[in-house]
Amino acid sequence: MPDQPTITFKEGIRLATRDAMVSDASVICTGLGVTDPGGVFGTTSGLLAEFGPDRVFDGPTSENAMTGVGVGAALAGLKPVMSHQRLDFFLLAMDQLVNSAAKWHYMFGGHVTVPLTIRLIIGRGWGQGPTHSQNYQAWFAHVPGLRVVAPAFPRDAYGLLRASIDDPNPVVFLEHRWLHNATGALTPDAVSGELGRARVCREGVDVTVCASGLPTLEAIKAADWLAAHGVACDVVDLRTLNPIDWETIFISVAKTGRLVAVDSAAITGSVAGEIVARVTTEAFKDLRTAPIRVAQPDVPEPTSPALTEGFHVSARTIAEAAFVSMGAEIPMDIAALDVSTPHDVPGPWFSGPF
């Protein structure tokens, strides 16, 4: 691997899958669209040509059935990397995930493992609407026996996917569609990605901001703007949602005394709520003020761009929460954090819902 090459998020996914398949013959790649010319947004391109149809093959448009096949293959000694083009579609396979994959290791006294990695892509924007843009990360994290991963950077797309494939437990790997074309360096530490370890992306002494996935980028944007206004944020990129790296969060809160927990799902029952609950019950003495949750409202996502504007977590909403936690007045120029491009697309490269 070249020294710190610049890659896209989707290339990180593809490289991690390829390198895992090269190093371990038991790794297979399957799922809807993995052999299509588009290669699941480019994340599986070239794998069929390199490894052949015995290790790279499409699945039927039956999420429950194909996930059951993945569970069976994992029980038989393979390490399937299974792709679902939308998290929403995967809901049809919750029985296979919750009642099969997550339970086998426990029910058979630790003698059986299910090394299955399930890639679930989160969509949003461009009129995706209520049934194509959901994020049930807290739902997955609630299930004992599952690992839940939500990378924000290309290096973690690579490192955490490699770690997920190597993990003997079933892993739900959440990747936001808007991150696929994000670029970044594939640093040496990415090769040894570790589940259950958060990373502090920005360091500060005033407010702790915890986030994962796409909201991590919004948190960094907010932190950079806040720094110019005299507020220094510790931005904690959770990276994995089960297990959560509580030690890193507690250390940060002990330093800042304030907490803003950010979530890209509905606020009730959210990962952000769990972080607030855990910090409040176990590190209450370190808090100077009440923690704040920043998440989506408890309603399905609208389809209309007029209704989705302001619906999602953004750098502005995070910055506003930071000022509230500080007991400070929100500056008038906070409007500078509003997106200058249409709010429902990630960038000019995005040309459609799929």
Buried (B, 14 or more C-beta within 10 A) or exposed (E): EEEEEEBBBBBBBBBBBBBBBEEEEBBBBBBBBBBEEEBBBBBBBEBBEEBEEEBBBBBEEEBBBBBBBBBBBBBEEBBBBBBBBBBBBBBBBBEBBBEBBBBBBEEEEEEBBBBBBBBBBBBBBBEBBEBBBBBBBBBBBBBEBBBBBBBBBBBBBBBBBBBBBBBBBBBBBBBBBBBBBBEBBBBEEBBEBEBBBBBBBBEBBBBBBBBBBBBBBBBBBBBBBBBEBEBBBBBBBBBBBBEBBBEBBBBBBEBBBBBBBBBBBBBEBBBBBBBBEBBBEEBEEBBEEEBBBBBBEEEEBBBEBEEBBEBBBBBBBBBBBBBBBBEEEBBEEBEEBEEEEEBBBBEEEBEEBB
